[in-house]
Amino acid sequence: MATTIAARATIPDWDRARDRITHQTWATKVWEALLSETERWRDHLVIAGPDEPSAWTHHYFCDDDGTRLTFDPDLPHEHRCPTCSRVYDDELRIGAWRTTHHNAVAAQVQRDAVIMRLHPDPEAVAAAREELQSVITRYGNDYDAYPAHGHHAGIGKVLPQCLDESIWAISLLRAVRWVADDLDPDTLAAADRLAGGVRDLLRPQVSMIHNIHCWMLAALAECAIRLDDAELMDFTATSPFGAFAQLQQGFRPEGLWFEINPHYHYYTVDAVLAWLEAYGVASVPDELQAIVRRAVTAPALLAYSDHLVPAYADGWPDTPITNFTRHAEKAIGLLGPDGIDLSAFLPTGTRRDTEAALLHGPDQVHPPEDPTPATSFSWPGAGIALLRSPAARIVMRSGPDSGGHDHRDKLAIDIETAGGWRSLDLGTSGYGAEFTRWMRSPGAHSTAFVGAGPQPACDGRIDEFSDRRVVGSTSWPGCRMRRELALGDDGWYDLLEVDLDRADEITWVLHGDGSVVSVPPRTPATVPDHLSELQLGWLESFGQLQPEDGRLYVTWDRPGAPDLVVQVPQGFRCWAGEGPGNPSGHPLGTVVISGYAQSAAFSVRASVGG
């Protein structure tokens, strides 16, 4: 269907992209990589039919170590763990393999559209058009035959949930939008059928402030363009859970998405940018555009010295800020460069290598002339405070509950010392993997717990803040917790206090890079039964530690590790062990202090570099 609202959408400047490919080395390499990837997939594309159900890609992980399985497009019945070599051949993994293949097909179609616009060789353009038309026609003609299904986060048809369906549909319909004037009528009719089916599936499911619903809105905006449906386009923006509401209610004032994890944050930003591209920037109020700008840049401020971003709550733990360069590139193309420092995503020596850079980003990257030095800061809306001193960078988190992805770890801290030792959040593996039980468990988080289990869903606060000191608190019925951190030039002071209405088990956890070293050394022990819900069974070389005169002396066997003196509450016992899943790649040396009491104070003095 010819559309009249398509004019509001953003189209890449194809002439500028061609000029870049010719005159700028980085763009030439992006183009060559795009052509190579397209050619690689030409002989491997498989479209699973309506009788071959897709499944959640969170199942495509090893149960034993949480590693993502190796996807081979030619081996639907062999799904191998690259870490331990275990091979899976079950319906969930096969279904996840099909999902991955559907996504690969959609990505290929978008590359085909780029080739149609940019390639100087008519034969290459014809091959891309043929493949694109074949895929769109197949999906458009068969879409109604795919059964609706989904067990985790909404309903999909071709894909296993509305999230995957949305991302898949965006790529297909965006590709059609880019090259519609060069497609035959049968393909355009199939695209209309596809857009109509996706609209009917997704629109009734938009119902909350959430990253998934941002993706559905972006897909519906592409459907609106294909169907020339102005009412549907307005729905994506101004309905109760439309994009305007998502921006106003979902992002904290400092720019961080409410689900906290930088991965989910940029996942949402990706969806918002996809919606913005289709809806049209000129139709979005300035104050909402400002929210998007803050969202693009905020997480970079949390990055460690090697540019890794923290893995708070659910999300992948091994993600550097460079993985999100394409979001900044695209945001600059849509919104302009004001307030978006692309150089923050491209540390020295990092090459621009994304399609977003070629199609949306600026010609050159210019670091700010007068860069702002890294300092301490507090984001009370998000409940995050970051302290810096010559000794360390420490973050305390105590903000609003972040929903289903929250790890129930208010007042948790993550640390990086000047010498390079770190105490990191683990994030998660695939949600269907057994290993994720450990990564979400109390035993994998550096804070305190009551009742030998996770904290309940609750809110926290940053109560006091200065450049070298922060106080946070949280509470739930029957419990009040407070944590104070103070940094000096050669270490820090950490006091965590728990006050209960009735006595219960109180447990304090701190972990970091390397094996725990104590004086005197630990003695072998088994995990007490009453602490089993902490998932301490994942710790190896588990042993009991012996305080001296109420003080526990511990460190870790990695360079830059702090020396800790912990004041142990009277009657509490201490243990240590080494856990898996540390994003640093080192053993996760974990110290556990637990006891039965109505109140407890855990006082720590840490020194570094001495």
N, C-alpha and C positions, 0 to 999 in steps of 0.2 A: 504494500500500500504506500503510495506517495504521501509523505508527511509534510505538514506545514509547521509543526513545532520543532522539527529537527534543527531549524536555523538557530535556535537558542543554545544548542549543544556546542561544546568545544571540539574542533577538529584540529589535528596536528598540522603545523605549517609544513606541508610536504616539500615545498620549494626550499625552505631553509634546511630541512633534513638532507635533501640531495646535496646541497652546497656543503654541508658539514662532512658528509661522506667523502666528498671530493677533496676538501681542503684541510680537514682536521684529523690528525692521526687517531685520536681516541674514538672518534665517530666511525672512521673506517674500520677499526677493529670490532666495534659493536656490530656494524653491518655484516662483516665477514662472519662473526660468530652466529648472527641470526640466520644467515644463509646456510651455514654448516649445520646448525641444529635442525633447520627445516629439512634439509636433505637427509639427515640421519633418520628422521622420523618417517619419511615418505614410505619406506618399506616395512614399517612396523606398526602402523596405525591399525587398531582393532576396535570396532564399535560393538560392544556387547548389546545384544538385542533385548526386547522386552521380557524374554523368558530366562534371562541371565541376570539375576538381581545383584545390585551393587551393595556394598557394606561399608560401615564406618571405617575410615582410615586410621582411627586410633587403635584398631585391632592389628595394624601392620607393624607390630613391635614384638620384640622378644620378651617372653614372660620372665626369663631368668636374669637378664641384665638391663632391660629397658631400651636396648638399641633398636633403632629403626631397621626393619628388614630390607634387604636388597631387592629393589624392583627390577625385574628383567621383563621387558615387554613381550618376549617370546616364550616365557616359562610361566604359564598360569598356575601350574601345580607345584612349583618349587620356589619357596619363599625362605631365603637363607639369612640367618643372623651373621653379619660380618664380624662380630666380636667372638662368638663362641661356636659358630658354624652349625648351630642347630637349624634343621630344615622343617618348615611347617607346610602342611597340605590339608587345611581344613576349610570349611565353607566360609568362615568369617574372613580368613586371609585371602581366599580366592575372590570373595566379594569386594574386599578392600583393593585388591589388584585391579578389578574391573573399574572401581571408582577412580583409581589413579590413571587408568587408561582413558576414561572419559575426559578427565581433566587435561591429559596430554593432547587429546584430539582438539579440545577447545583452544588450547594454547597454540597448536599448529595452525588452526584456522585464523587466529589473529595475526600470526606471522605471515600467513599467505596474503592477508589484506595489506600488510605493510609492503610486501614484495610487489603486489599489484600496483601500489602507488609509487614505489621508489626504484624498481629495477629497470635498467635501460634496455634489457634484452626482451623482445616480444615473446620469445619462446618460454622464458622463465615466467613472465607474466601469465601466459596462457596456462602453464602447468599449475601455477598457484590458483588461478581462477577455477580450473577444473577440479582441483582438490577441494577448494572452499565450497563450490557449488554442490559437489557430491555429498559432503558432510552435512551442510545445511538442509539439503533435500532429504537425506536419510533421516535426520533427527526430526525435521518438521513433519514428514509423512508418518513417522512411527510414534510420535510423542504420546498421542492419546492411548496407545497400546501398552505403554509402560505402566505397571501397577504402582499406585501410591503406596509408599512404605516408609518406615522410620521408627526407631525405638529410642532415640537419644535426645535430639533437639529439633523437633518439628518433622514435617513430612516432605519427602522428595518423591520423584518418580524415576527419572534416569539415574539420579544420585540418591544416597541413602538418607538425606535430611535436607531441610529447606536451605541451610547454609551452603552446602555443596552445590545444590541446584542453582542457587543464586549466582555464585561465582562462575560456574560453568556457563550459565545463560548470558551473563554479562559479556564474557569473551566472545561468544558466538554472535550476539546481537550487535555488539560494538563493531565487530569485523564487518558485518553486513552494512552497518551505518556508514562506515568509512568508504565502502566501495559500491554502494547500492546502484549507482548509475552505470556500473559496468557488469551487472549481473543480469541473467536472463529472467523472463517473467516467471517461469516455473520455480526458480530458486527463491525469488522474492515472495511468491505465494506460500512456499514452504516456510519461509522466515516469518510470515504473518501468522501461520498456524502455530508455529513454535512460540511466538510471542503471546498469542492468545492463550495457549495452554499454560505457559509459565505464569501469566497474569492470574488465571483462574486458580492455580495452585497456591501462589504466594500471597496474594492480597488478603485472603481471610486469615492468614497466619500472623500478620503484623499486629502485635498486641502488647509490646513492652519496650522499655528502654534497655537495649542490649546490643552487643556487637552483631549478633546474627540478624537482628531486625534492621540494622543499618545496611547489611548486605542485601536483604530482601528489597529494601527501598531503592537501592541502586539498580537492581535487576528490573524492578517495576518501572523505573525511569526509562531504561532502555526499551522495555516493552511499550511504554507510552509513545515513544518516538516512532517505533516501528508501526504502531497501530493508529498513530495520529490521534491519540486520546488525551485531550487537554485535562479532562477531569481526573484521569488517573495520574497525570503528571502533578497536578495540584495535590492529590492525595499523598504523594511521596514527600511533599514538603510540609503541608500545613495540617494534616490530620493529627489526632491526639498523640500518635507515636511516630509522626513523620520526622523528616530530617531536621526541621527546625527544633522540634522538641528534643530529639536525640542530642543535638549540639548544646542546647540550653541546660538540659537536665543530666546528661550523661558525663560531661566533662567537668572535673573539679575546676575551681577558679584559676588554679595555676597552670591548667592545660592538660592534666593527666586524666585519662579515661577512668571511670569509677572502678573498673575491674583490676586496676593497679598494675598488673604485670605489663612491662613494656612490650612484650610480644602481642598480647591482646590489645594493648593501646594502639600499636601500629596496624594491627589487623583491622581495628575499627577505623583508624585514619584512612587506610586503604579503601575501605567501603565508602567513607564519606567523600573521598576524592573521586571515586567512580561515580557516585551520585552527582557530585558537583559538576563533573565533566558533562554528564547527560542533561542535567537540569539547567545549567547555564549560570555562570558566576554573576552575571549582571542582574539576575533575578533574586540574588541572595543579599539580605541586609548586611551593611558593613560590620555591624557588631557580631554577626555570626561568622563572617569571614575572619574576623580577628580571633575568634575561638579556634578556628582551624589552624591559623598561623601559630598560635601558642601550642596547639596540640602537636604540630609537626616538630617543634624544637625542644619541648620540655624534657623528654627522657634522656637526651644527650647530656644533660647536666648531672645525671645520676651515674654516668659511665665510670668504670674504674680506669686505672692508668693505662691499661692495654686496650681500652675502648670496649671491653665487654660490658653489656648492660645487665643490671641485676635481674634475677629470675624470681621476683616476688610472686607468691601464690602460684596458680597454674600457669605454665608456659615453658617454652624450651629454654634450657639453662646455658646453652653454648652459643649465644647470639651476640655478636659485636654490633656496635652502632652502625658500622658500614653496611650491614644487611638492610638497613632502612634508608639508604641513600636514595633509592628510587622514589620513595614517598616525598622526600624533600625536592627532588628534581621535578616531579609532577606538580607539586604544590606551587613551585615557582612558575611553572608554565601556566597554571590556572589563575593564580592570585597575584603574580608578580613577586619580585625578590625582597620587598621590604619586610624586615623582621625575620627572615629565614636565612641563616648562615649555612650555606651548603658545605663550606669547608669543615664544619664541625662533624660532618658525616664522612669526610674524606681525609683521614690523617695522612701525613706526609708519606708519599710512596704508593698511595692507593689510587688505582686507575678507575676512571669512570667506565662502567662496563654494562650499563643497563639500557634496555629499550626505552625506558622513561627518559634517560639522559638524551638519547638521540631525538626523541619526538617532542619532549616537553621542556627539558632543562635549558640553562643558559649556555652561551657559546663557551665561556670561560668561567673558571672558579677563582674568585678573588677573596683571600682571607681578609677579615676586617683590619683596617689600618691601625686601629687602637683596640686590640682585643682585651676583653674584660678578664682579669685574673680569676682563677677558680677560688671561690670563697665558700664559707658556710652559708646555709640558707634554710629557711623553714617554709614548708607548704602546709599550713594548718588545714586547708580544705581537703587535701589528700591525706593528711596525717603523716607526713614524712618530714623529718628534720635531718639535715646532713651537716656534720661538724668536720672541720679540717684543722689540723695543726701540723707542725713539723714531724710529729710522731705518727699520725694516722689520719685516715678518713673513716668515719663511723656514721652509719645511718641508723636512726631509730624510726620504727613504723608503728603508729598507733592512730589509725584513722577510722572512718566509717566502715562498716561491714561492706565487703565488695561482692557479695552475692555468692553464687554457686562455685566460683573459682577461688574463693577465699580459703586460705589454709588454717584459719582459726589460730593465729599466732600473734596476737596483739602484743606490742612492746618488744617484738623481735628486733635484733640488731644484725647488721652485716658490717664487716671490718676489712680494711686494707691498710697494712702498716707501711711506713716509708721503706722498709726493707723488702717488701713484696709478699709477705705472708697475708693470707686472706681467710676470712670466715664468710662463706657465700651461702645464699639461699640456693636450694637445689632445683627449684622449679618442678617440672614433671616430665615423665616420658609419655608415651601414648596412654590415653585414659583407660584403654582396655587391657593394659599390661599389668601383671601382678606387681612388677617393680614399682609402679606408681603408688602403691599402698605405702611403701617405705617413704617415698619422696614427699608424701602429704602428711606423714605421721608426726606426732609431737616430738618423737626422738630425733627428727631431722631438722628441728628449728631451735634457734638460740633465744629462748625466752622461758617463761615459767608456765606450769600447768597444774591444775587442781583436780584431784580425784583420779590420778593416774590415767587420764584420758585427754582428748583435745579440749581446748576452750570451746564454749558455746558460741554461736553467732552473736556478736556484740559490737559495739562501737568503742573507739578509743579517741584520745585527744592528745594534742601537743599543748601542754599547759604553760610552759615557760621556755624561752629560747633566747640565747645570745650566741656570739661567735664561737664560744668555747664550751657552752653548757646547754643542755636541754633536759626538760622534765616532761614525761608523758604519763598518761594514766588510762586505765580502762576499768570497767566494772560490769558485773552481771549479778542477778539476785544471789545474795549470800557471799559475794566476793568483791574485793577491791584490790587493785594492783597499781603500783606506782614504780616508775623507773627513772633514775637520774643518771646522766652521763656528763662527765666533765673532763675535757681534754687539756693536757699540758704539753710542754715542748718535748717531753721524753716519755710520755705514757698517758694513762687515763684512769679515772675513777668511775666505777659502775656500781650503783646500788639499786637492787630490785627488791621491793617489799610487797608481801602478800598478806592481806588481812581478811579472815573469814568469820562468818557468823558462828559456824560450828567447825570443830576440828576435822581435818581431812588430810589425805596425802597431798603434799606439795612437792613439786619436782622442778628443778632448775636445770637447764641444758645450755651448753656452749660447745660449739664445734669449730674446727678450723683445719687448715692444710697440714697434713702429716700425722704421724703417730704421736699420741700423748706420752710425754715424759714426766714422771713424777718422782718426788723424793719424800718417802721411800718408794720404790717401784711397786706397781700394782701386783696383787696376788690373784691367781685364776679364780673365777667365780661364775656362777650361773645367774641368768637374769631372774630376779624375784618374780614369782607368779603374779603378784598384785600390780606389777608394772608392765604386764604383757601388752596392754593397750597402747603403750608408748612405742611399740614395735622395736624394742631394743634387741630383739632376737636377730636383727639384721647386722648387729655389730659383731665383728670378729675380735679375737683376743680379749674378750670381755673379762674384766677383773676389778677387784675392789681396791680403792685407794684409802690410805690411812692418813688422816689429818694429824698434825702435831700441834698440841695445845690449841685445838680448835681452828687451826689454819691449814689450808691445803695449798701445797706448792706444786704448780704444774707449768709446763710449757709444751711445745711441739718440736719435732725434729726437722723443721724446715727453716731455711734462712729467713730472718726477719721476724720470727715468731716472738710474741711477747712472753715475758715471765710474769706469771700470775700468782698473787697471794689472795686466796679466797677465804673469807671469814665464814666458816660453816656453822649454820644454826645448830644449837645444842640438840643432840639426839639424832641428827640426820646422818645418813650414810652416803658414801661417795663411790662412784664407779667410773671406769673409762673403757673405751673400745674404739675400733676403727670401722667406720661405715663405708658403704659404696655410694656412687653417684655424685661425687664432688666435681663440679664443673672445672676445677683447676687440674683434674687428673690425678691428684694425690689422694692417699687415704684420707678419709674424713675423721680425724681424731676428735672424739666426742667425750666430754666430761658431763656426768650426770650426778646431781646431788638431790636426794629425796628423803622425806621424812613425814611423819604424821604429827600435825600441829594445827593450832588455830591461827597462828601467824608465823611469818618467817621473814628474815631479812638476809639477802645474799649480797655481801659487800666484796668487791673485787678491786684490787689495785694492780694495774698492769704497767710494766716498764718495757721499753724497747730500746735497742741500741746500746745497752749497758754492758 
